[in-house]
Amino acid sequence: MAPPLTPLLLFLLLLLLHQAAAFPPRHPDLQPLLDFKSSADKDNKLTDWVSTAAGAATNPCTWTGVSCFTNRRVFRLVLQNLNLQGSIHPLTSLTELRLLSLKSNNLSGPLPDFSTLSSLKLLFLSHNSFSGSIPVSLSSLTRLYRLDLSFNNLSSSLPVTAVNRLTHLLTLRLEENRFTGSISGLDIPTLQDFNVSGNSLSGEIPKTLSGFPQSAFSQNQLCGYSMGPCKGGYSDPTKPGSDNGAIASPLVPSGSVVSSSPSSLPTSATPTKNTNHDGGGGNKTSHISPLALVAIIVGDVLILAVVSLLLYCYFWRNYAAKMGRSGKGGGSKLMETEKIVYSSSPYPNQPGFERGRMVFFEGGKRFELEDLLRASAEMLGKGGFGTAYKAVLDDGSVVAVKRLKDANVGGAGKREFEQQMEVLGRLRHPNLVSFKAYYFAREEKLLVYDYMPNGSLFWLLHGNRGPGRTPLDWTTRLKIAAGAARGLAFIHNSCKALKLAHGNIKSTNILLDKSGNPRVSDFGLALFAPPPATSAPRSNGYRAPELSPSDARKPTQRSDVYSFGVLLLELLTGKCPSIGECGGGVVTVGGTVDLPRWVQSVVREEWTAEVFDLELMRYKDIEEEMVGLLQIALACTAQVPDQRPRMGHVVKMIEEIRGVEVSPCHEGLDSVSDSPCLSEDTCGAVSQ
């Protein structure tokens, strides 16, 4: 009978386990990184990129410029200004990469096949020596937000079809290369930052790119829009107004036709046929029959009657509305008065009157101040810094206009005002309301923004409570929290020198665009707040405890975090933190409004479920997520400012609640110098 094998098997199993512990599995991204260092790091700048003797125990997640997910896969690689050389082909094996920044090196050769990097969101390869064409495999990067290939030696024509498939692209920088051909088919509606200057491109600029400034197209053979009219575009004799390639006068409206000779007028077959009527060859005049004459007269009378009826209805409706408003309380009359003042010209021709001018930022559609004054205006609401209006221009475009209510703008002079506007105008992010233009004069200050058609978070949470109301579901609340956090974090990290703060975070300043995405508004206006002695307490439910109503100190990034924490509590509880903005559902502690203290007291008594909005109780399996967001809100509303997290960390914590997609500027939010998603000239000359 054979002896039992159990002890032998146990010994072998223990030996295998010991070997497995001694030699853990090799890091999946180790070899591609080592291959890249071997070929590219000739100066040995990456001194900590070394493999241990065992090899398998090496953890590249601790190396310079490398960041990993919890599953050990590399998602961020930032190696800038290290004089790296050669090809980047080994890096295409890092299949989980989200951010790749290798700018300001000496890398060369053709661009690799990008099809293995389908998760990439940020790609910065500027200021290198790459050559050849852009590979068609670029179209596989469907999640890409930023693409910067500027200052290289790339050539050939642009793969327009492949680039158009990058439907999330916000930045496309291709300047200072050797590209040829046309860009007429380029159509990426999401683009916010675009530049193809310093190439050999030719042809007409497409309408989809007409909003970008001349500097984005200079040093090419491009024409149209900001580059001036195309000379060859008017040579077609079949087009109205063309005369052997002559360029139409810019003083003539586009709908007019000015002829230099009778031959340029469009010919019609009908008059020629009438001149030969009755078979004669002379210039016989066609006669109008009596029946036709009667029909013309009757038609004219009917048209005149319809026009008169429409005018009567229009003026009667306005008169009735005005009479109805005049009979109401003083509040309605005040609102109507402001609307009338805005709609009429507030800039009288008086001695000593200062006439200002409209100042537009890059990419903004130009219009004159008079166009704004003629616009149909509807008041959207009043805030701490002024009154907001919806304005419909003559061409049908819609903008939001904020009229700063204090003539001295909190004592700020023109230079200080313009410097702050210059900084705010350069802030561009998917979760910020785009600041388009401003007007400054001693008597009037106007700020022009993109109009957000879906209202504010305040209305979604507190408006129309009761039967028939559609509650704000949990998924939407979490999406709004994450988006608002990204926008605020971007403001905080846009310019370290200025330490920008929002200064007025609240639910009425979180707006929703036409796609339902949250956008932070009214950022950077705290500088122009009226002095504390003359201003009424505003939004005190959101104010950080270190900023008392009579305190002249300006808001800080830490106080912004506190206000954002209150905003999260508002999302979770459905309760309003400020009596001045919401009559019902306000929490008071000791007779004062204090939503954070109330939540903390409930949590201390272990009644956490009592905190959450009853409208959220209908959803299943979200308790853990709500508690997670509650913990973030409580951390943000810590009484001591230094104990509050930075907004970059808040973004990460919110996105981790449900594994939310990494945002375009998620990586590096706490470090401006390491964050390629920030524009290098955001601070401009203001910080100098």
Long-range contacts (C-beta under 8 A, 24 or more apart in sequence): 22-54, 23-54, 23-56, 23-57, 24-56, 24-57, 25-56, 26-55, 26-56, 27-56, 27-58, 27-59, 27-60, 27-61, 27-72, 28-72, 28-73, 29-60, 29-68, 29-72, 29-73, 29-74, 29-93, 29-94, 29-96, 30-55, 30-58, 30-60, 31-93, 32-90, 32-91, 32-92, 32-93, 32-94, 33-60, 33-63, 33-66, 33-74, 33-90, 33-94, 35-90, 36-88, 36-90, 36-91, 39-86, 39-87, 39-90, 40-84, 40-85, 40-86, 40-87, 40-88, 40-107, 41-82, 41-84, 42-83, 42-85, 43-82, 43-83, 45-82, 45-83, 45-84, 46-79, 46-82, 67-667, 69-96, 75-99, 75-119, 75-662, 75-667, 76-667, 76-668, 77-101, 77-102, 78-668, 78-674, 78-676, 79-105, 80-104, 80-105, 81-105, 87-112, 88-112, 88-125, 92-116, 92-117, 95-119, 98-122, 98-662, 98-667, 99-667, 99-668, 99-676, 100-124, 100-125, 101-676, 102-128, 103-127, 103-128, 103-148, 103-676, 104-128, 110-135, 111-135, 111-149, 111-154, 113-137, 114-138, 114-140, 114-141, 115-140, 117-141, 118-142, 118-143, 119-143, 120-144, 121-145, 121-146, 121-662, 121-664, 122-146, 122-664, 122-667, 122-676, 122-677, 123-147, 123-148, 124-148, 124-676, 125-149, 125-152, 126-150, 126-151, 126-152, 126-173, 127-151, 127-152, 128-152, 129-153, 130-154, 131-155, 132-156, 133-157, 133-159, 134-158, 134-159, 134-162, 134-163, 135-159, 136-162, 137-162, 138-162, 138-163, 138-166, 139-163, 139-165, 139-166, 141-166, 142-166, 142-167, 142-168, 143-168, 144-168, 144-169, 145-169, 145-170, 145-171, 145-664, 145-677, 146-170, 146-171, 146-664, 146-676, 146-677, 147-171, 147-172, 147-173, 148-173, 148-676, 149-173, 149-174, 149-177, 150-174, 150-175, 150-176, 150-177, 150-195, 151-175, 151-176, 151-177, 152-176, 152-177, 153-177, 153-178, 154-178, 154-179, 155-179, 155-180, 156-180, 156-181, 157-181, 157-182, 158-183, 158-186, 158-201, 160-185, 160-186, 161-185, 163-188, 164-188, 170-430, 170-664, 174-199, 175-199, 183-209, 183-222, 192-363, 192-428, 193-428, 193-679, 196-220, 204-230, 204-233, 211-363, 211-364, 211-365, 212-362, 212-363, 213-362, 213-363, 240-266, 335-379, 338-379, 338-387, 339-377, 339-378, 339-379, 339-389, 342-377, 342-387, 342-389, 342-401, 342-403, 343-373, 343-375, 343-376, 343-377, 344-373, 345-373, 346-443, 346-444, 347-441, 347-443, 347-444, 353-443, 354-441, 354-442, 354-443, 355-441, 356-439, 356-440, 356-441, 356-444, 357-439, 357-440, 358-437, 358-438, 358-439, 359-418, 359-421, 359-437, 359-438, 359-439, 359-440, 360-436, 360-437, 361-425, 361-426, 361-435, 361-436, 361-437, 364-436, 364-437, 365-397, 365-436, 367-393, 369-439, 372-401, 372-439, 372-446, 372-448, 377-401, 381-508, 383-504, 383-508, 383-509, 383-522, 384-504, 384-529, 384-535, 384-538, 384-539, 385-504, 385-522, 385-525, 385-528, 385-529, 390-451, 398-451, 398-453, 399-436, 399-448, 399-449, 399-450, 399-451, 400-433, 400-448, 400-449, 400-450, 400-451, 400-452, 401-446, 401-447, 401-448, 401-449, 402-446, 402-447, 402-449, 402-522, 403-444, 403-445, 403-446, 404-445, 404-446, 404-447, 404-528, 406-528, 406-530, 407-442, 407-443, 407-444, 409-445, 409-528, 410-527, 410-528, 410-529, 410-530, 410-531, 411-531, 412-527, 412-528, 414-440, 416-527, 417-445, 417-528, 419-686, 420-524, 420-527, 420-528, 420-686, 421-447, 422-684, 422-686, 423-495, 423-498, 423-500, 423-524, 423-682, 423-683, 423-684, 423-686, 424-523, 424-524, 426-679, 426-681, 426-682, 426-684, 427-490, 427-491, 427-494, 427-523, 427-524, 427-682, 428-679, 429-486, 429-487, 429-490, 429-665, 430-483, 430-486, 430-517, 430-519, 430-664, 431-483, 431-484, 431-486, 431-487, 431-490, 431-517, 431-518, 431-519, 431-520, 432-487, 432-490, 432-491, 432-519, 432-520, 432-521, 432-523, 433-511, 433-519, 433-520, 433-521, 449-521, 450-513, 452-511, 452-512, 452-513, 452-514, 452-519, 452-521, 453-513, 453-514, 454-511, 454-512, 454-513, 454-514, 454-516, 455-511, 455-512, 456-507, 456-508, 456-509, 456-510, 456-511, 456-512, 457-484, 457-507, 457-508, 457-510, 457-511, 457-512, 457-518, 457-567, 457-571, 458-506, 458-507, 458-508, 458-510, 458-581, 458-582, 460-512, 461-507, 461-570, 461-571, 461-574, 462-507, 462-574, 462-576, 462-582, 462-585, 465-584, 465-585, 471-615, 471-616, 471-618, 472-615, 473-619, 474-616, 474-619, 474-622, 474-625, 474-626, 476-516, 477-571, 477-572, 477-616, 478-625, 478-629, 478-654, 478-657, 478-658, 478-660, 479-518, 480-510, 480-512, 480-518, 480-571, 481-567, 481-568, 481-571, 481-629, 481-654, 482-651, 482-654, 482-655, 482-660, 482-663, 483-517, 483-518, 483-519, 484-510, 484-518, 484-520, 484-564, 484-567, 485-564, 485-647, 485-650, 485-651, 485-654, 486-651, 486-663, 486-665, 486-666, 487-518, 487-519, 487-520, 488-520, 488-560, 488-564, 488-647, 489-646, 489-647, 489-648, 489-650, 489-651, 489-665, 489-669, 490-665, 490-669, 491-520, 491-523, 491-524, 492-557, 492-560, 492-646, 492-647, 492-648, 493-647, 493-648, 493-669, 493-670, 493-671, 493-672, 493-675, 493-678, 494-672, 494-678, 494-682, 494-683, 495-672, 495-682, 495-683, 495-687, 496-672, 496-673, 497-683, 497-687, 498-683, 498-686, 498-687, 499-556, 499-557, 500-524, 500-557, 501-526, 501-554, 501-555, 501-556, 501-557, 501-559, 501-560, 502-526, 502-555, 502-560, 502-563, 503-527, 503-529, 503-554, 503-555, 503-559, 503-560, 504-538, 504-539, 504-542, 504-555, 504-563, 505-542, 505-560, 505-563, 505-564, 505-567, 506-539, 506-542, 506-563, 506-567, 506-578, 506-581, 507-567, 507-570, 508-581, 510-567, 526-554, 526-555, 527-554, 537-580, 538-580, 539-578, 539-580, 539-581, 540-578, 540-580, 540-593, 541-566, 541-576, 541-577, 541-578, 541-579, 541-581, 541-586, 541-593, 541-594, 541-595, 542-566, 542-567, 542-577, 542-578, 544-641, 545-639, 546-641, 556-641, 557-646, 557-647, 558-641, 558-642, 558-644, 559-641, 560-647, 561-636, 561-644, 561-645, 561-646, 561-647, 561-650, 562-636, 562-637, 562-638, 562-641, 562-644, 564-636, 564-647, 564-650, 565-596, 565-632, 565-633, 565-634, 565-635, 565-636, 565-637, 565-644, 566-595, 566-596, 566-633, 566-637, 568-629, 568-630, 568-632, 568-633, 568-636, 569-595, 569-596, 569-599, 569-630, 569-633, 569-637, 570-595, 571-629, 572-611, 572-612, 572-613, 572-616, 572-626, 572-629, 572-630, 572-633, 573-599, 573-611, 573-612, 573-613, 574-613, 574-614, 574-615, 574-616, 575-613, 596-633, 596-634, 596-637, 599-630, 599-633, 599-634, 600-634, 603-630, 603-634, 625-657, 625-658, 628-653, 628-657, 629-654, 629-657, 646-670
